[in-house]
Structures are given as structure tokens and as C-alpha cells.
Amino acid sequence: MTDPVILIVIAIIVLLLLSAFFSGSETALTGASRPRMHQLELDGNRRAGMVNGLRQRQERLIGSILVGNNIVNILAASLATSALIELFGDAGVFYATMIMTLLVLIFSEVLPKTYAIRHADQVALVAAPILRPIVVLFSPVMHVVEAIVRNLLHVAGDRSTATSSAAHEEEIRGAVGLHADADETAATEGVMLRGVLDLDDVEVGEIMTHRTDMEMVDAELSPAQIIAQILHSPFTRLPLYRDNSDNVIGVLHAKALLREVQNQNSHIEDIDVPALAAEPWFVPESTDCLSQLHAFRQRGEHSALVVDEYGALQGVVSLEDIIEEIVGEIDDEYDVPVNGVQRQEDGSCIVDGRVTIRDLNRELSWNLPDEEAATIAGLVLHEARSIPNEGQSFTFYGFRFDILRREGNQIRSLRVTRVDTK
């Protein structure tokens, strides 16, 4: 083998190594974890900052890598063809094509890209400082290429813009779903993270305590009766009404009332209870939970009265209700026990009609729709198109619903059994 041929072989090897670098870098920089790179940059990692900076102009980054990769591949193929033609004549073209295809495929594409996929973050951190000057070098060329590509896509009818916030949210949901099955802790964290993402899709009307279950104070009662009711209540804030429950005149705080009892030296009958009540805060039932959470923080309030589109009182929503949408049920020593979900040995569940569909889906991994109703009783009423009697059964969405107890027009308890649809 002559010296020129040896030099050509060495040059081809170097070019293949450069091709492998470009191929691996492309895969690593597009596949590296965005959240991890962002956190590393916040922690002061300069290489992570370079990765994030390069990915801000992803079209230019990919274009520069492809330009460099094509240059070295074409040059390597040309050198190989020239050397093999000199050795084998016209047959050298065939030999060069076969050999270079095999070498590029294995050593410049499959091998570096496979490694980069397995170690995307590490490879991206190593490649970013090397690629940054290359991107700057090819920047003038890429300006022209980007303009040509953009115009061609426009002619072809592509009007796509930057990724929407909804797409970013779906990406986060996907990442949460991928890691939620890792173990029990990850599953619990996954439920909480999904709860945060769902806050702006859930209306306060879906999580509020309905007016039929609210505890309210009649302003016409004597101060002694009101104090007794406050002391026996598990709540520290109670709506105060006059004449009828729709006429709420204020919200009475237990501390304010007890403080006034102390100020009056226990002369209870001298207390003007309505004067102690804070101004009621009304919010529409269509308010989403994320907006309501921000409103609670801004106002420094812990609860609000919920009204419908006609201004009629529908219930009360608290800060705790919204937090429970994220972390699950929170009970304390003053909470009134409520029959929620009781799993039976036969696989069915005895469910209180007031339990929300969202809680059932989260607790039991069901997939019942909650667009038309907030509670399980509301779902049965919506599907039955009537008020069912005790003992009636309905089957829909892959479940059988047996009505166990009804009070007035309200379904209080029902048995839910999954139906085998196979």
C-alpha cells in the first residue's frame, strides 16, 4: 500500500469519526432531558446552559449538524472512491459504494446514535461546547437554507407555529405517566402532579360542598343559640342568613364570636352577632380551581360561597377542597365522618351518592366521564333521565349501578360493580 493510499485511509477514518460525532450529537441534543438541562443550568452548569442555548434555535442546530455531517460523509466517500479506482479501476466505484455504505451505517450512524440514545444527557453536555462554534461557523449558510425551507413549507401549506402551551402540558402529562408506575411512591406523586395539571380543567362547582350538606346559621337565633351551634360545629366559618338560606348576610368566624364573648365579659345576650360577620364572598360555580386558588391567595381567604348563573346559592368551596384535589382527602379530628367508598369482598363498591366522579376515578383507577355530572349520583340521574327508586339497577360505561338508598329526590347510596364486557 503506497503512502498516498495510507494517508487517504487515515483521512477516511478521521472523517468517519467526525461523522459519528455529528450523528451522536444530533441524537443527544434532541433527546436530552429538558427539565434536567434546565435544572442543571439553574445550578450553574455552563455546559447545560450551552445545550439550552443551542436548542432554542433547534432548526439552525439541526441544520448545522446535517451540513457538517454531509460534508464529512461526502468527502470520505469521494476519497474512498478515488483510492479504490486507482487500485481496481472502474470496479473501484462499486467497491467504494459498498464499503463506505457499510462503514457509515455501522460506525457513523447506528453505533453513535445508539450510544447517544442511552446516554443522551451526558453526550449532550460533552458535545455542546464543540458544536457551538460549528453552529456559529455555518450560521450564514443556515440563514439561506432556513429561508428556502420556510418558503417551501409555506408553499406546501404548512402554517404550523411554535409549540402551544397545551402541547407542553401534554408533554408533562406524558412524562408523569411514564414514571408513575415505577413504584408506590412514584404512583402517589404522579396522582398529585396530575391533580395540579387538572386544576384549570375542574370547576369549583364540581368540588364544592353542596348547599344540602352545608351548615348555616340563622341570624334570628339568640346569641346563646348561635354560640352553641358554633361550638358544636366542625367548621370555623359558617354562613349567616336571614329569613331564608338564599339571603346570606355574612360569614361568621368562630374566633370573632368568641373574642366578642370575652369582650362582653360573658354577657352573651348583648352580642350583636350580625355585626361580627364578615362580608360574604360569592364566586360563580363555573370558576376553575386554579383561578380560585389564586383568588384565595390574593384575598387571604379560606372559603367562598358558590352561586349559579342566576345568583342562587349552590354551596361553599374552601381552600382545603382545592388542596384535596391535589393531595387527596385530608381529615382532621373535627371532620364529620362521611360514608365514601366501601370496597366489598365480591369486588363491588358501596358508594355515597355525594362522592365525586373524579375522586372515584383517582381512587379506583376507573374512567367514568365527569363532563355532565360532578358526583356519582349525578351521573346516574343524567344517564337514567329520571329519579330512580331504591332497588333499581342501571348499566352503562362498563359498570352496574344498584340504587340502595334514596332520600327525597337524592340518591344517597348505591352499589357500583364493574361489568365484564368480554
C-alpha positions as CSV (number, residue, x, y, z in Angstrom):
1,M,0.0,0.0,0.0
2,T,1.6,3.3,-1.1
3,D,1.9,6.3,1.1
4,P,-0.9,8.3,-0.6
5,V,-3.3,5.4,-0.1
6,I,-2.3,5.2,3.6
7,L,-2.9,8.9,4.0
8,I,-6.3,8.5,2.3
9,V,-7.3,5.7,4.7
10,I,-6.3,7.8,7.7
11,A,-8.3,10.7,6.4
12,I,-11.3,8.5,5.9
13,I,-11.0,7.2,9.4
14,V,-10.9,10.8,10.8
15,L,-13.9,11.8,8.6
16,L,-15.9,8.8,9.8
17,L,-15.1,9.7,13.4
18,L,-16.3,13.3,12.7
19,S,-19.5,11.8,11.1
20,A,-20.0,9.7,14.2
21,F,-19.7,12.8,16.4
22,F,-22.2,14.7,14.3
23,S,-24.7,11.8,14.3
24,G,-24.4,11.2,18.0
25,S,-24.6,14.9,18.9
26,E,-27.8,15.3,16.9
27,T,-29.5,12.4,18.7
28,A,-28.2,13.5,22.2
29,L,-29.2,17.2,21.8
30,T,-32.7,16.4,20.6
31,G,-33.2,13.6,23.2
32,A,-31.6,15.1,26.3
33,S,-34.0,15.8,29.2
34,R,-35.2,19.3,29.0
35,P,-36.2,19.5,32.7
36,R,-32.8,18.2,33.8
37,M,-30.8,20.6,31.5
38,H,-32.9,23.4,32.8
39,Q,-32.2,22.5,36.4
40,L,-28.5,22.0,35.8
41,E,-28.4,25.5,34.2
42,L,-30.1,26.9,37.3
43,D,-27.5,25.1,39.4
44,G,-24.7,26.9,37.5
45,N,-23.7,24.2,34.9
46,R,-22.3,26.2,32.0
47,R,-22.5,23.2,29.6
48,A,-26.2,22.8,30.3
49,G,-26.6,26.4,29.5
50,M,-25.0,25.8,26.2
51,V,-27.3,22.9,25.5
52,N,-30.3,25.0,26.3
53,G,-29.0,27.9,24.2
54,L,-28.4,25.6,21.2
55,R,-31.9,24.1,21.5
56,Q,-33.6,27.5,21.5
57,R,-32.8,27.6,17.7
58,Q,-33.4,23.9,17.0
59,E,-33.8,24.3,13.2
60,R,-30.4,26.1,13.0
61,L,-28.8,23.5,15.3
62,I,-30.1,20.5,13.3
63,G,-29.2,22.2,10.0
64,S,-25.6,22.9,11.1
65,I,-25.1,19.3,12.2
66,L,-26.5,18.0,9.0
67,V,-24.3,20.3,6.9
68,G,-21.2,19.2,8.8
69,N,-22.3,15.5,8.6
70,N,-23.0,15.6,4.9
71,I,-19.7,17.4,4.2
72,V,-17.6,14.8,6.0
73,N,-19.6,11.8,4.6
74,I,-19.4,13.1,1.0
75,L,-15.7,13.8,1.4
76,A,-15.0,10.4,2.9
77,A,-16.9,8.7,0.1
78,S,-15.0,10.8,-2.5
79,L,-11.6,9.9,-1.1
80,A,-12.6,6.2,-0.9
81,T,-13.8,6.2,-4.5
82,S,-10.7,7.9,-5.7
83,A,-8.4,5.4,-3.9
84,L,-10.3,2.3,-5.0
85,I,-10.5,3.5,-8.6
86,E,-6.7,3.8,-8.5
87,L,-6.4,0.3,-7.2
88,F,-9.1,-1.6,-9.0
89,G,-10.0,0.6,-12.0
90,D,-13.7,1.2,-12.8
91,A,-14.7,-1.6,-10.4
92,G,-13.5,0.6,-7.6
93,V,-16.7,2.7,-7.8
94,F,-18.7,-0.4,-6.8
95,Y,-16.3,-1.4,-4.1
96,A,-16.2,2.2,-2.7
97,T,-20.0,2.3,-2.6
98,M,-20.4,-1.0,-0.7
99,I,-17.6,-0.4,1.7
100,M,-18.5,3.2,2.6
101,T,-22.2,2.4,2.9
102,L,-21.3,-0.3,5.4
103,L,-18.8,1.8,7.3
104,V,-21.1,4.9,7.5
105,L,-24.1,2.8,8.5
106,I,-22.3,1.0,11.3
107,F,-19.7,3.4,12.7
108,S,-21.2,6.8,11.8
109,E,-24.9,6.2,12.3
110,V,-26.1,3.2,14.2
111,L,-23.3,2.9,16.8
112,P,-23.0,6.6,17.8
113,K,-26.8,7.1,17.7
114,T,-27.4,4.1,19.9
115,Y,-24.9,5.2,22.4
116,A,-26.3,8.7,22.4
117,I,-29.8,7.5,23.0
118,R,-28.6,5.5,26.0
119,H,-26.6,8.4,27.4
120,A,-28.3,11.4,25.9
121,D,-27.7,13.9,28.8
122,Q,-24.0,13.1,29.2
123,V,-23.3,13.2,25.4
124,A,-25.2,16.5,25.1
125,L,-23.1,18.1,27.8
126,V,-19.9,17.0,26.1
127,A,-20.9,17.9,22.6
128,A,-22.4,21.3,23.3
129,P,-19.1,23.3,23.7
130,I,-17.8,21.7,20.5
131,L,-20.9,22.3,18.5
132,R,-21.5,25.9,19.4
133,P,-18.6,27.3,17.3
134,I,-19.6,25.0,14.4
135,V,-23.2,26.4,14.6
136,V,-21.7,29.9,14.5
137,L,-19.5,29.0,11.6
138,F,-22.4,27.6,9.5
139,S,-24.8,30.3,10.6
140,P,-24.6,32.4,7.3
141,V,-25.3,29.2,5.3
142,M,-28.2,28.2,7.5
143,H,-29.8,31.6,7.2
144,V,-30.1,31.0,3.5
145,V,-31.2,27.3,4.0
146,E,-33.8,28.2,6.6
147,A,-35.3,30.9,4.3
148,I,-35.5,28.4,1.4
149,V,-37.1,25.7,3.6
150,R,-39.5,28.1,5.2
151,N,-40.7,29.3,1.9
152,L,-41.1,25.8,0.5
153,L,-43.1,24.7,3.5
154,H,-45.3,27.8,3.2
155,V,-46.0,27.0,-0.4
156,A,-46.8,23.4,0.6
157,G,-49.4,24.8,3.1
158,D,-47.6,24.2,6.4
159,R,-48.7,27.0,8.7
160,S,-47.6,25.5,12.0
161,T,-46.2,27.8,14.6
162,A,-44.3,27.3,17.9
163,T,-45.4,24.5,20.2
164,S,-48.5,25.6,22.1
165,S,-48.9,25.6,25.9
166,A,-51.4,22.7,25.5
167,A,-48.7,20.7,23.8
168,H,-46.2,21.4,26.5
169,E,-48.8,20.4,29.1
170,E,-49.4,17.1,27.3
171,E,-45.6,16.5,27.2
172,I,-45.5,17.0,31.0
173,R,-48.5,14.6,31.4
174,G,-46.7,12.0,29.3
175,A,-43.6,12.3,31.4
176,V,-45.6,11.9,34.6
177,G,-47.3,8.9,33.2
178,L,-44.1,7.2,32.2
179,H,-42.6,7.5,35.7
180,A,-45.8,6.9,37.7
181,D,-45.6,3.1,37.6
182,A,-42.1,3.0,38.9
183,D,-43.1,2.2,42.5
184,E,-45.8,3.2,45.0
185,T,-44.1,6.5,45.9
186,A,-43.9,7.5,42.2
187,A,-47.5,6.5,41.7
188,T,-48.6,8.7,44.6
189,E,-46.5,11.6,43.3
190,G,-48.0,11.0,39.8
191,V,-51.5,11.4,41.1
192,M,-50.6,14.7,42.8
193,L,-48.8,16.1,39.7
194,R,-51.8,15.2,37.6
195,G,-54.0,16.9,40.2
196,V,-52.0,20.1,39.7
197,L,-52.2,19.9,35.9
198,D,-56.0,19.3,36.1
199,L,-56.8,22.3,38.3
200,D,-57.6,24.6,35.5
201,D,-60.0,22.0,34.0
202,V,-62.0,21.5,37.2
203,E,-64.8,23.9,38.2
204,V,-65.5,24.8,41.8
205,G,-69.0,23.5,41.3
206,E,-67.5,20.1,40.9
207,I,-65.7,20.0,44.3
208,M,-67.8,22.3,46.5
209,T,-69.9,21.2,49.4
210,H,-73.5,21.3,48.1
211,R,-75.9,23.6,49.9
212,T,-77.9,20.5,51.1
213,D,-74.8,19.5,53.1
214,M,-73.8,23.0,54.2
215,E,-74.1,24.1,57.8
216,M,-75.5,27.6,58.1
217,V,-76.5,29.9,61.0
218,D,-79.9,31.7,61.3
219,A,-79.3,35.3,62.2
220,E,-82.7,35.3,64.0
221,L,-81.5,32.9,66.7
222,S,-80.4,34.2,70.0
223,P,-76.7,34.8,70.6
224,A,-76.6,31.8,73.1
225,Q,-78.1,29.5,70.5
226,I,-75.7,30.7,67.8
227,I,-72.7,30.2,70.2
228,A,-73.9,26.7,71.0
229,Q,-74.2,25.9,67.2
230,I,-70.7,27.3,66.6
231,L,-69.2,25.2,69.4
232,H,-70.8,22.0,68.1
233,S,-69.8,22.6,64.5
234,P,-66.7,21.1,62.9
235,F,-66.3,24.4,60.9
236,T,-64.7,27.7,62.0
237,R,-66.6,29.7,59.4
238,L,-70.3,29.5,58.9
239,P,-72.6,31.5,56.5
240,L,-75.1,33.7,58.3
241,Y,-78.5,34.1,56.7
242,R,-81.7,35.9,57.4
243,D,-85.3,34.8,56.5
244,N,-84.1,32.1,54.1
245,S,-80.9,30.3,53.2
246,D,-80.5,32.2,49.9
247,N,-80.3,35.5,51.8
248,V,-76.7,35.2,53.1
249,I,-75.8,38.4,55.0
250,G,-72.3,37.4,56.1
251,V,-69.8,34.8,57.2
252,L,-69.4,34.2,60.9
253,H,-65.9,33.3,62.2
254,A,-65.8,31.3,65.4
255,K,-62.8,33.3,66.7
256,A,-64.5,36.6,66.1
257,L,-67.6,35.4,68.0
258,L,-65.6,34.0,71.0
259,R,-63.4,37.2,71.1
260,E,-66.6,39.2,71.4
261,V,-67.9,36.9,74.2
262,Q,-64.7,37.7,76.1
263,N,-65.0,41.4,75.5
264,Q,-68.6,41.4,76.8
265,N,-67.5,39.6,80.0
266,S,-69.8,36.7,79.1
267,H,-72.9,38.9,78.8
268,I,-73.9,36.8,75.8
269,E,-77.3,38.4,75.1
270,D,-75.6,41.8,74.5
271,I,-73.7,40.5,71.5
272,D,-74.7,41.8,68.0
273,V,-73.9,38.7,66.0
274,P,-74.6,40.0,62.5
275,A,-72.2,42.9,63.2
276,L,-69.4,40.4,63.7
277,A,-69.9,38.6,60.4
278,A,-67.5,39.3,57.6
279,E,-68.9,40.3,54.2
280,P,-69.7,37.2,52.1
281,W,-67.7,36.4,49.1
282,F,-69.6,34.9,46.2
283,V,-67.9,33.2,43.2
284,P,-69.5,31.6,40.1
285,E,-69.7,27.8,40.1
286,S,-68.0,27.8,36.7
287,T,-64.8,29.3,38.1
288,D,-61.9,26.9,37.5
289,C,-60.0,25.7,40.6
290,L,-56.7,27.2,39.5
291,S,-58.2,30.7,39.2
292,Q,-59.9,30.2,42.6
293,L,-56.7,29.1,44.2
294,H,-55.0,32.3,43.0
295,A,-58.0,34.3,44.3
296,F,-57.8,32.6,47.7
297,R,-54.1,33.6,47.9
298,Q,-54.7,37.2,46.8
299,R,-57.6,37.8,49.2
300,G,-56.2,35.8,52.1
301,E,-59.5,34.0,52.3
302,H,-60.1,30.3,53.0
303,S,-63.6,29.8,51.7
304,A,-66.1,31.3,49.3
305,L,-69.8,30.9,48.6
306,V,-70.7,29.4,45.2
307,V,-73.6,30.7,43.2
308,D,-75.1,29.6,39.8
309,E,-75.7,31.8,36.8
310,Y,-79.0,33.1,38.4
311,G,-77.2,34.1,41.6
312,A,-78.8,31.3,43.7
313,L,-76.6,29.8,46.4
314,Q,-75.3,26.4,45.4
315,G,-72.7,25.6,48.1
316,V,-69.4,26.5,49.6
317,V,-65.8,25.9,48.4
318,S,-62.8,26.1,50.6
319,L,-59.0,26.2,50.2
320,E,-58.9,22.7,51.6
321,D,-61.2,21.4,48.9
322,I,-58.8,22.6,46.2
323,I,-55.8,21.2,48.0
324,E,-57.5,17.9,48.3
325,E,-57.8,17.8,44.5
326,I,-54.0,17.6,44.5
327,V,-53.1,15.6,47.6
328,G,-56.3,13.6,48.2
329,E,-58.7,13.6,51.1
330,I,-57.5,15.5,54.2
331,D,-59.2,14.5,57.5
332,D,-58.7,16.0,60.9
333,E,-60.2,15.3,64.4
334,Y,-63.1,17.6,63.7
335,D,-64.2,16.3,60.4
336,V,-67.6,14.6,60.2
337,P,-67.3,11.1,59.0
338,V,-68.9,10.6,55.6
339,N,-69.7,7.3,54.0
340,G,-67.5,7.4,51.0
341,V,-66.3,4.3,49.3
342,Q,-66.5,0.8,50.9
343,R,-65.0,-2.0,48.9
344,Q,-66.8,-5.3,49.1
345,E,-65.5,-8.8,49.0
346,D,-67.3,-9.5,45.7
347,G,-65.4,-6.7,44.0
348,S,-68.2,-4.2,44.1
349,C,-68.2,-0.9,46.0
350,I,-70.8,0.8,48.2
351,V,-70.6,4.4,47.3
352,D,-72.1,7.5,48.8
353,G,-74.0,9.4,46.2
354,R,-72.1,12.6,47.0
355,V,-68.7,11.2,46.2
356,T,-67.3,12.9,43.1
357,I,-66.6,11.0,40.0
358,R,-63.1,12.5,39.9
359,D,-62.4,11.0,43.4
360,L,-63.7,7.6,42.3
361,N,-61.6,7.6,39.1
362,R,-58.5,8.6,41.0
363,E,-59.0,6.2,43.9
364,L,-60.1,3.1,41.9
365,S,-58.5,3.8,38.6
366,W,-61.8,4.0,36.9
367,N,-62.6,6.0,33.8
368,L,-66.1,7.3,34.3
369,P,-67.0,10.5,32.5
370,D,-67.4,13.7,34.5
371,E,-68.4,16.2,31.8
372,E,-72.1,16.0,32.5
373,A,-72.1,15.4,36.3
374,A,-69.8,16.0,39.2
375,T,-71.0,13.2,41.6
376,I,-71.7,9.6,41.1
377,A,-75.4,10.2,41.9
378,G,-75.5,13.0,39.3
379,L,-74.1,10.6,36.7
380,V,-76.8,8.1,37.4
381,L,-79.5,10.8,37.2
382,H,-78.1,12.0,33.9
383,E,-77.9,8.6,32.3
384,A,-81.3,7.4,33.8
385,R,-83.1,10.6,32.7
386,S,-85.3,10.1,35.7
387,I,-85.1,9.9,39.5
388,P,-84.7,6.1,40.2
389,N,-86.3,4.2,43.0
390,E,-84.5,2.1,45.6
391,G,-83.7,-1.4,44.1
392,Q,-83.4,-0.2,40.5
393,S,-80.3,-1.0,38.5
394,F,-78.7,0.6,35.5
395,T,-75.7,-0.5,33.4
396,F,-73.5,1.9,31.5
397,Y,-69.9,2.7,30.9
398,G,-69.0,-0.9,31.8
399,F,-70.5,-0.7,35.3
400,R,-73.7,-1.7,37.0
401,F,-75.3,0.8,39.4
402,D,-77.7,-0.5,42.0
403,I,-79.7,2.1,44.0
404,L,-79.5,1.2,47.7
405,R,-80.9,4.3,49.4
406,R,-82.8,7.4,48.3
407,E,-83.9,10.4,50.5
408,G,-86.4,12.6,48.8
409,N,-85.1,13.2,45.3
410,Q,-81.5,12.5,46.2
411,I,-79.6,9.2,45.7
412,R,-77.7,8.7,49.0
413,S,-76.1,5.3,48.5
414,L,-75.5,2.9,45.6
415,R,-73.6,-0.2,44.8
416,V,-71.2,0.0,41.8
417,T,-70.0,-3.2,40.2
418,R,-67.7,-3.5,37.2
419,V,-69.3,-5.5,34.4
420,D,-67.2,-8.0,32.5
421,T,-67.7,-6.9,28.9
422,K,-65.6,-9.7,27.3
